[in-house]
Amino acid sequence: MPLPAASRLFRSVMRTHLIPVAHVVSKPPKHNVTAVEQAIAMTVLFATILVPSGWVLAQLEDYKTK
């Protein structure tokens, strides 16, 4: 297959794929989140993920013996 024919094939394949576009409308927030509230939220988020993981890693030797 010559190169121009292959490029036409690829162009026709690429033309058929349409990607939908989301129309996002943004408004100002109704309630501004302060830096303290953000810090508390991030601390809670990290603690809920890291504390159980740390517990499992700290108790790993006990889990191996059971």
Backbone as XML, in Angstrom:
<?xml version="1.0"?>
<chain id="A" units="angstrom">
  <residue number="1" name="MET">
    <atom name="N" x="0.852" y="-1.171" z="0.000"/>
    <atom name="CA" x="0.000" y="0.000" z="0.000"/>
    <atom name="C" x="0.901" y="1.238" z="0.000"/>
  </residue>
  <residue number="2" name="PRO">
    <atom name="N" x="0.722" y="2.108" z="-0.965"/>
    <atom name="CA" x="1.551" y="3.311" z="-1.018"/>
    <atom name="C" x="1.246" y="4.245" z="0.161"/>
  </residue>
  <residue number="3" name="LEU">
    <atom name="N" x="2.173" y="5.117" z="0.427"/>
    <atom name="CA" x="2.073" y="6.024" z="1.567"/>
    <atom name="C" x="0.849" y="6.942" z="1.507"/>
  </residue>
  <residue number="4" name="PRO">
    <atom name="N" x="0.499" y="7.552" z="0.383"/>
    <atom name="CA" x="-0.701" y="8.404" z="0.368"/>
    <atom name="C" x="-1.977" y="7.634" z="0.681"/>
  </residue>
  <residue number="5" name="ALA">
    <atom name="N" x="-2.080" y="6.397" z="0.240"/>
    <atom name="CA" x="-3.277" y="5.604" z="0.520"/>
    <atom name="C" x="-3.368" y="5.286" z="2.007"/>
  </residue>
  <residue number="6" name="ALA">
    <atom name="N" x="-2.230" y="4.997" z="2.631"/>
    <atom name="CA" x="-2.221" y="4.714" z="4.059"/>
    <atom name="C" x="-2.596" y="5.957" z="4.857"/>
  </residue>
  <residue number="7" name="SER">
    <atom name="N" x="-2.106" y="7.124" z="4.430"/>
    <atom name="CA" x="-2.449" y="8.340" z="5.163"/>
    <atom name="C" x="-3.936" y="8.657" z="5.026"/>
  </residue>
  <residue number="8" name="ARG">
    <atom name="N" x="-4.528" y="8.386" z="3.854"/>
    <atom name="CA" x="-5.983" y="8.589" z="3.698"/>
    <atom name="C" x="-6.756" y="7.641" z="4.603"/>
  </residue>
  <residue number="9" name="LEU">
    <atom name="N" x="-6.272" y="6.421" z="4.755"/>
    <atom name="CA" x="-6.927" y="5.450" z="5.625"/>
    <atom name="C" x="-6.897" y="5.929" z="7.073"/>
  </residue>
  <residue number="10" name="PHE">
    <atom name="N" x="-5.743" y="6.401" z="7.520"/>
    <atom name="CA" x="-5.638" y="6.893" z="8.891"/>
    <atom name="C" x="-6.488" y="8.137" z="9.112"/>
  </residue>
  <residue number="11" name="ARG">
    <atom name="N" x="-6.550" y="9.019" z="8.112"/>
    <atom name="CA" x="-7.371" y="10.223" z="8.245"/>
    <atom name="C" x="-8.841" y="9.864" z="8.377"/>
  </residue>
  <residue number="12" name="SER">
    <atom name="N" x="-9.302" y="8.889" z="7.610"/>
    <atom name="CA" x="-10.713" y="8.514" z="7.684"/>
    <atom name="C" x="-11.035" y="7.858" z="9.022"/>
  </residue>
  <residue number="13" name="VAL">
    <atom name="N" x="-10.094" y="7.094" z="9.573"/>
    <atom name="CA" x="-10.312" y="6.469" z="10.875"/>
    <atom name="C" x="-10.359" y="7.537" z="11.963"/>
  </residue>
  <residue number="14" name="MET">
    <atom name="N" x="-9.449" y="8.491" z="11.904"/>
    <atom name="CA" x="-9.393" y="9.532" z="12.923"/>
    <atom name="C" x="-10.581" y="10.485" z="12.828"/>
  </residue>
  <residue number="15" name="ARG">
    <atom name="N" x="-11.133" y="10.661" z="11.658"/>
    <atom name="CA" x="-12.250" y="11.574" z="11.468"/>
    <atom name="C" x="-13.539" y="11.025" z="12.091"/>
  </residue>
  <residue number="16" name="THR">
    <atom name="N" x="-13.678" y="9.719" z="12.177"/>
    <atom name="CA" x="-14.923" y="9.141" z="12.670"/>
    <atom name="C" x="-15.045" y="9.198" z="14.190"/>
  </residue>
  <residue number="17" name="HIS">
    <atom name="N" x="-13.957" y="9.413" z="14.915"/>
    <atom name="CA" x="-13.993" y="9.455" z="16.369"/>
    <atom name="C" x="-14.254" y="10.882" z="16.829"/>
  </residue>
  <residue number="18" name="LEU">
    <atom name="N" x="-15.458" y="11.111" z="17.323"/>
    <atom name="CA" x="-15.807" y="12.426" z="17.835"/>
    <atom name="C" x="-15.736" y="12.387" z="19.353"/>
  </residue>
  <residue number="19" name="ILE">
    <atom name="N" x="-15.113" y="13.365" z="19.919"/>
    <atom name="CA" x="-14.981" y="13.444" z="21.364"/>
    <atom name="C" x="-15.997" y="14.469" z="21.872"/>
  </residue>
  <residue number="20" name="PRO">
    <atom name="N" x="-16.913" y="14.051" z="22.768"/>
    <atom name="CA" x="-17.890" y="15.010" z="23.266"/>
    <atom name="C" x="-17.220" y="16.061" z="24.153"/>
  </residue>
  <residue number="21" name="VAL">
    <atom name="N" x="-17.716" y="17.259" z="24.062"/>
    <atom name="CA" x="-17.166" y="18.367" z="24.832"/>
    <atom name="C" x="-18.173" y="18.739" z="25.908"/>
  </residue>
  <residue number="22" name="ALA">
    <atom name="N" x="-17.715" y="18.800" z="27.134"/>
    <atom name="CA" x="-18.601" y="19.187" z="28.236"/>
    <atom name="C" x="-18.644" y="20.705" z="28.316"/>
  </residue>
  <residue number="23" name="HIS">
    <atom name="N" x="-19.832" y="21.218" z="28.478"/>
    <atom name="CA" x="-20.008" y="22.654" z="28.635"/>
    <atom name="C" x="-20.118" y="22.937" z="30.123"/>
  </residue>
  <residue number="24" name="VAL">
    <atom name="N" x="-19.003" y="23.304" z="30.733"/>
    <atom name="CA" x="-18.946" y="23.539" z="32.158"/>
    <atom name="C" x="-19.090" y="25.037" z="32.404"/>
  </residue>
  <residue number="25" name="VAL">
    <atom name="N" x="-20.032" y="25.372" z="33.265"/>
    <atom name="CA" x="-20.231" y="26.761" z="33.623"/>
    <atom name="C" x="-19.853" y="26.905" z="35.089"/>
  </residue>
  <residue number="26" name="SER">
    <atom name="N" x="-18.969" y="27.827" z="35.374"/>
    <atom name="CA" x="-18.494" y="28.007" z="36.734"/>
    <atom name="C" x="-19.039" y="29.300" z="37.307"/>
  </residue>
  <residue number="27" name="LYS">
    <atom name="N" x="-19.410" y="29.235" z="38.572"/>
    <atom name="CA" x="-19.909" y="30.411" z="39.274"/>
    <atom name="C" x="-19.040" y="30.618" z="40.505"/>
  </residue>
  <residue number="28" name="PRO">
    <atom name="N" x="-19.083" y="31.783" z="41.084"/>
    <atom name="CA" x="-18.351" y="31.990" z="42.328"/>
    <atom name="C" x="-18.909" y="31.082" z="43.426"/>
  </residue>
  <residue number="29" name="PRO">
    <atom name="N" x="-18.061" y="30.657" z="44.357"/>
    <atom name="CA" x="-18.548" y="29.759" z="45.401"/>
    <atom name="C" x="-19.549" y="30.451" z="46.317"/>
  </residue>
  <residue number="30" name="LYS">
    <atom name="N" x="-20.518" y="29.662" z="46.787"/>
    <atom name="CA" x="-21.509" y="30.205" z="47.718"/>
    <atom name="C" x="-20.899" y="30.393" z="49.097"/>
  </residue>
  <residue number="31" name="HIS">
    <atom name="N" x="-19.942" y="29.514" z="49.441"/>
    <atom name="CA" x="-19.309" y="29.579" z="50.760"/>
    <atom name="C" x="-17.804" y="29.456" z="50.553"/>
  </residue>
  <residue number="32" name="ASN">
    <atom name="N" x="-17.080" y="30.487" z="50.914"/>
    <atom name="CA" x="-15.631" y="30.445" z="50.771"/>
    <atom name="C" x="-15.027" y="29.575" z="51.861"/>
  </residue>
  <residue number="33" name="VAL">
    <atom name="N" x="-14.138" y="28.685" z="51.476"/>
    <atom name="CA" x="-13.469" y="27.798" z="52.416"/>
    <atom name="C" x="-12.170" y="28.463" z="52.841"/>
  </residue>
  <residue number="34" name="THR">
    <atom name="N" x="-12.011" y="28.641" z="54.138"/>
    <atom name="CA" x="-10.818" y="29.307" z="54.641"/>
    <atom name="C" x="-9.628" y="28.362" z="54.617"/>
  </residue>
  <residue number="35" name="ALA">
    <atom name="N" x="-8.449" y="28.927" z="54.810"/>
    <atom name="CA" x="-7.227" y="28.119" z="54.820"/>
    <atom name="C" x="-7.217" y="27.153" z="56.001"/>
  </residue>
  <residue number="36" name="VAL">
    <atom name="N" x="-7.796" y="27.572" z="57.125"/>
    <atom name="CA" x="-7.850" y="26.687" z="58.300"/>
    <atom name="C" x="-8.751" y="25.493" z="58.015"/>
  </residue>
  <residue number="37" name="GLU">
    <atom name="N" x="-9.885" y="25.727" z="57.381"/>
    <atom name="CA" x="-10.789" y="24.619" z="57.039"/>
    <atom name="C" x="-10.129" y="23.669" z="56.045"/>
  </residue>
  <residue number="38" name="GLN">
    <atom name="N" x="-9.386" y="24.213" z="55.099"/>
    <atom name="CA" x="-8.684" y="23.363" z="54.141"/>
    <atom name="C" x="-7.607" y="22.536" z="54.834"/>
  </residue>
  <residue number="39" name="ALA">
    <atom name="N" x="-6.891" y="23.148" z="55.755"/>
    <atom name="CA" x="-5.845" y="22.421" z="56.477"/>
    <atom name="C" x="-6.444" y="21.297" z="57.314"/>
  </residue>
  <residue number="40" name="ILE">
    <atom name="N" x="-7.562" y="21.558" z="57.977"/>
    <atom name="CA" x="-8.223" y="20.522" z="58.781"/>
    <atom name="C" x="-8.704" y="19.393" z="57.881"/>
  </residue>
  <residue number="41" name="ALA">
    <atom name="N" x="-9.299" y="19.728" z="56.752"/>
    <atom name="CA" x="-9.802" y="18.707" z="55.830"/>
    <atom name="C" x="-8.668" y="17.846" z="55.287"/>
  </residue>
  <residue number="42" name="MET">
    <atom name="N" x="-7.556" y="18.457" z="54.922"/>
    <atom name="CA" x="-6.433" y="17.693" z="54.393"/>
    <atom name="C" x="-5.807" y="16.810" z="55.468"/>
  </residue>
  <residue number="43" name="THR">
    <atom name="N" x="-5.740" y="17.316" z="56.699"/>
    <atom name="CA" x="-5.197" y="16.520" z="57.804"/>
    <atom name="C" x="-6.059" y="15.292" z="58.056"/>
  </residue>
  <residue number="44" name="VAL">
    <atom name="N" x="-7.361" y="15.485" z="58.063"/>
    <atom name="CA" x="-8.273" y="14.348" z="58.273"/>
    <atom name="C" x="-8.160" y="13.360" z="57.126"/>
  </residue>
  <residue number="45" name="LEU">
    <atom name="N" x="-8.070" y="13.858" z="55.913"/>
    <atom name="CA" x="-7.959" y="12.984" z="54.742"/>
    <atom name="C" x="-6.682" y="12.149" z="54.801"/>
  </residue>
  <residue number="46" name="PHE">
    <atom name="N" x="-5.559" y="12.788" z="55.065"/>
    <atom name="CA" x="-4.303" y="12.059" z="55.147"/>
    <atom name="C" x="-4.283" y="11.092" z="56.319"/>
  </residue>
  <residue number="47" name="ALA">
    <atom name="N" x="-4.873" y="11.486" z="57.448"/>
    <atom name="CA" x="-4.886" y="10.613" z="58.623"/>
    <atom name="C" x="-5.722" y="9.364" z="58.360"/>
  </residue>
  <residue number="48" name="THR">
    <atom name="N" x="-6.853" y="9.512" z="57.685"/>
    <atom name="CA" x="-7.691" y="8.341" z="57.411"/>
    <atom name="C" x="-7.014" y="7.361" z="56.471"/>
  </residue>
  <residue number="49" name="ILE">
    <atom name="N" x="-6.093" y="7.828" z="55.663"/>
    <atom name="CA" x="-5.377" y="6.929" z="54.754"/>
    <atom name="C" x="-4.104" y="6.394" z="55.400"/>
  </residue>
  <residue number="50" name="LEU">
    <atom name="N" x="-3.347" y="7.256" z="56.059"/>
    <atom name="CA" x="-2.026" y="6.857" z="56.538"/>
    <atom name="C" x="-2.040" y="6.116" z="57.868"/>
  </residue>
  <residue number="51" name="VAL">
    <atom name="N" x="-2.971" y="6.414" z="58.756"/>
    <atom name="CA" x="-2.973" y="5.753" z="60.072"/>
    <atom name="C" x="-3.240" y="4.249" z="59.936"/>
  </residue>
  <residue number="52" name="PRO">
    <atom name="N" x="-4.273" y="3.812" z="59.213"/>
    <atom name="CA" x="-4.442" y="2.354" z="59.068"/>
    <atom name="C" x="-3.279" y="1.675" z="58.352"/>
  </residue>
  <residue number="53" name="SER">
    <atom name="N" x="-2.723" y="2.342" z="57.350"/>
    <atom name="CA" x="-1.569" y="1.766" z="56.649"/>
    <atom name="C" x="-0.373" y="1.639" z="57.580"/>
  </residue>
  <residue number="54" name="GLY">
    <atom name="N" x="-0.145" y="2.660" z="58.385"/>
    <atom name="CA" x="0.945" y="2.615" z="59.344"/>
    <atom name="C" x="0.752" y="1.541" z="60.393"/>
  </residue>
  <residue number="55" name="TRP">
    <atom name="N" x="-0.500" y="1.348" z="60.815"/>
    <atom name="CA" x="-0.796" y="0.306" z="61.795"/>
    <atom name="C" x="-0.457" y="-1.072" z="61.228"/>
  </residue>
  <residue number="56" name="VAL">
    <atom name="N" x="-0.867" y="-1.318" z="60.009"/>
    <atom name="CA" x="-0.597" y="-2.615" z="59.389"/>
    <atom name="C" x="0.901" y="-2.819" z="59.242"/>
  </residue>
  <residue number="57" name="LEU">
    <atom name="N" x="1.624" y="-1.801" z="58.796"/>
    <atom name="CA" x="3.069" y="-1.940" z="58.637"/>
    <atom name="C" x="3.763" y="-2.134" z="59.979"/>
  </residue>
  <residue number="58" name="ALA">
    <atom name="N" x="3.272" y="-1.483" z="61.036"/>
    <atom name="CA" x="3.893" y="-1.637" z="62.342"/>
    <atom name="C" x="3.634" y="-3.019" z="62.918"/>
  </residue>
  <residue number="59" name="GLN">
    <atom name="N" x="2.521" y="-3.620" z="62.595"/>
    <atom name="CA" x="2.148" y="-4.926" z="63.129"/>
    <atom name="C" x="2.474" y="-6.059" z="62.171"/>
  </residue>
  <residue number="60" name="LEU">
    <atom name="N" x="3.254" y="-5.805" z="61.139"/>
    <atom name="CA" x="3.529" y="-6.794" z="60.109"/>
    <atom name="C" x="4.171" y="-8.058" z="60.662"/>
  </residue>
  <residue number="61" name="GLU">
    <atom name="N" x="5.086" y="-7.927" z="61.565"/>
    <atom name="CA" x="5.734" y="-9.113" z="62.143"/>
    <atom name="C" x="4.729" y="-9.966" z="62.912"/>
  </residue>
  <residue number="62" name="ASP">
    <atom name="N" x="3.797" y="-9.323" z="63.606"/>
    <atom name="CA" x="2.765" y="-10.092" z="64.316"/>
    <atom name="C" x="1.860" y="-10.836" z="63.351"/>
  </residue>
  <residue number="63" name="TYR">
    <atom name="N" x="1.549" y="-10.206" z="62.210"/>
    <atom name="CA" x="0.689" y="-10.857" z="61.229"/>
    <atom name="C" x="1.399" y="-12.054" z="60.597"/>
  </residue>
  <residue number="64" name="LYS">
    <atom name="N" x="2.709" y="-11.975" z="60.450"/>
    <atom name="CA" x="3.460" y="-13.089" z="59.851"/>
    <atom name="C" x="3.445" y="-14.311" z="60.740"/>
  </residue>
  <residue number="65" name="THR">
    <atom name="N" x="3.467" y="-14.115" z="62.062"/>
    <atom name="CA" x="3.524" y="-15.259" z="62.983"/>
    <atom name="C" x="2.160" y="-15.909" z="63.189"/>
  </residue>
  <residue number="66" name="LYS">
    <atom name="N" x="1.094" y="-15.217" z="62.892"/>
    <atom name="CA" x="-0.254" y="-15.790" z="63.121"/>
    <atom name="C" x="-0.684" y="-16.673" z="61.990"/>
  </residue>
</chain>
